[in-house]
Every structure is written in structure tokens, then in C-alpha cells.
Amino acid sequence: PRRPDLVKPYKAAVIGPDELPPDFYALISLVFGLLGLTFKYKICSWVAVMACIGSLANLKSSEADFKQIACSVSFSVMGLIMNYFRKDLQ
């Protein structure tokens, strides 16, 4: 630097637990899991599973919410179970 006296060290901003950014993968997993479970769309259930895996892969331990994780995992898995192991009533 040309003026080393003006150089300031970087300090990360402190973010409170109420100001955390939303987890969009978990939201997508929950929405598509409900769509797959309600309307019996297999593609929605698979999208929910993939979004759930992406959400778990990008999860930080500081922002882990057990209820949200449990809901997204259960809806995506139950969507697959209900779509592939249902009885056809024809």
C-alpha cells in the first residue's frame, strides 16, 4: 500500500441469531415435500430430497434449527414413501 498508516484490519460484522439469513434449500425442501405429498407428484418429492440434501450439506452448526431440519427431512422422505409404496385404488 502507498499509505500504510490508512490500512485497517478487517473485522467481521457480528450477526445476532435473529438476523441470520434464511435457508432457502430447507424452504424449497419443505414446499416441494408438501407438494409431492399432497398432489402425489414424484418429481416434487425428488426435488424435495435433493434440496434437503443441499440444505444439510450447507448447514452451519451456529444456525442449526432442529425443528426445521426435522420437518424438511420428514416431508421429503414421507413424500417419496407415499409416492412409491402406495396402493393404487383403481
Phi and psi in degrees as a GROMACS rama.xvg file:
@    title "Ramachandran Plot"
@    xaxis  label "Phi"
@    yaxis  label "Psi"
@TYPE xy
-75.3241  -33.7264  ARG-2
-125.821  88.7459  ARG-3
-64.6861  -17.6646  PRO-4
-73.4683  -17.0916  ASP-5
-95.029  -2.76244  LEU-6
-76.0207  128.139  VAL-7
-117.92  138.309  LYS-8
-71.2804  149.529  PRO-9
-76.4576  133.175  TYR-10
-124.282  122.667  LYS-11
-69.9287  142.129  ALA-12
-71.7295  139.683  ALA-13
-85.3371  123.291  VAL-14
-110.183  127.948  ILE-15
-76.5559  166.41  GLY-16
-66.3461  -22.4171  PRO-17
-82.0094  -13.9661  ASP-18
-106.02  14.5748  GLU-19
-69.2367  143.279  LEU-20
-68.1156  149.79  PRO-21
-70.8773  152.726  PRO-22
-92.18  100.867  ASP-23
-71.0422  -31.2406  PHE-24
-63.3955  -40.2882  TYR-25
-67.0171  -38.4123  ALA-26
-65.4589  -43.6042  LEU-27
-63.8494  -40.4748  ILE-28
-62.2584  -41.7717  SER-29
-67.589  -44.2321  LEU-30
-66.4634  -47.7086  VAL-31
-71.1212  -30.1517  PHE-32
-64.3555  -41.4446  GLY-33
-66.5436  -39.4501  LEU-34
-64.5412  -44.0827  LEU-35
-65.7609  -35.5454  GLY-36
-74.1496  -38.4438  LEU-37
-78.4666  -49.3935  THR-38
-98.4582  2.02336  PHE-39
59.5964  40.4821  LYS-40
-94.266  119.713  TYR-41
-69.2978  -36.2418  LYS-42
-65.3498  -35.1323  ILE-43
-66.492  -37.9589  CYS-44
-66.3571  -39.4337  SER-45
-69.3689  -38.0446  TRP-46
-62.7436  -39.2551  VAL-47
-63.3963  -40.8315  ALA-48
-65.8036  -43.712  VAL-49
-65.3857  -40.4082  MET-50
-67.269  -33.9417  ALA-51
-66.5814  -41.9213  CYS-52
-64.5618  -41.433  ILE-53
-63.6168  -38.1055  GLY-54
-66.1015  -42.9329  SER-55
-68.6376  -32.2188  LEU-56
-72.0217  -33.1276  ALA-57
-94.9973  8.44526  ASN-58
-75.6444  133.933  LEU-59
-101.169  147.35  LYS-60
-67.3179  -23.7195  SER-61
-75.1213  -25.3833  SER-62
-113.714  25.0188  GLU-63
-77.2011  121.328  ALA-64
-115.886  111.219  ASP-65
-62.7634  -38.2167  PHE-66
-64.3358  -43.7329  LYS-67
-67.0426  -39.941  GLN-68
-64.8075  -45.145  ILE-69
-64.1251  -40.0022  ALA-70
-65.2185  -47.2469  CYS-71
-66.758  -39.4178  SER-72
-66.9591  -44.5927  VAL-73
-68.0779  -40.1219  SER-74
-67.7261  -39.1698  PHE-75
-69.3824  -41.2746  SER-76
-70.7128  -41.4188  VAL-77
-66.3704  -32.441  MET-78
-62.1897  -43.4111  GLY-79
-65.9884  -42.9253  LEU-80
-62.7071  -45.0261  ILE-81
-68.8484  -29.9468  MET-82
-78.8517  -35.4306  ASN-83
-98.2929  -20.8156  TYR-84
-116.748  26.2834  PHE-85
-88.405  160.337  ARG-86
-93.5091  132.274  LYS-87
-78.2632  121.94  ASP-88
-98.0273  70.7347  LEU-89
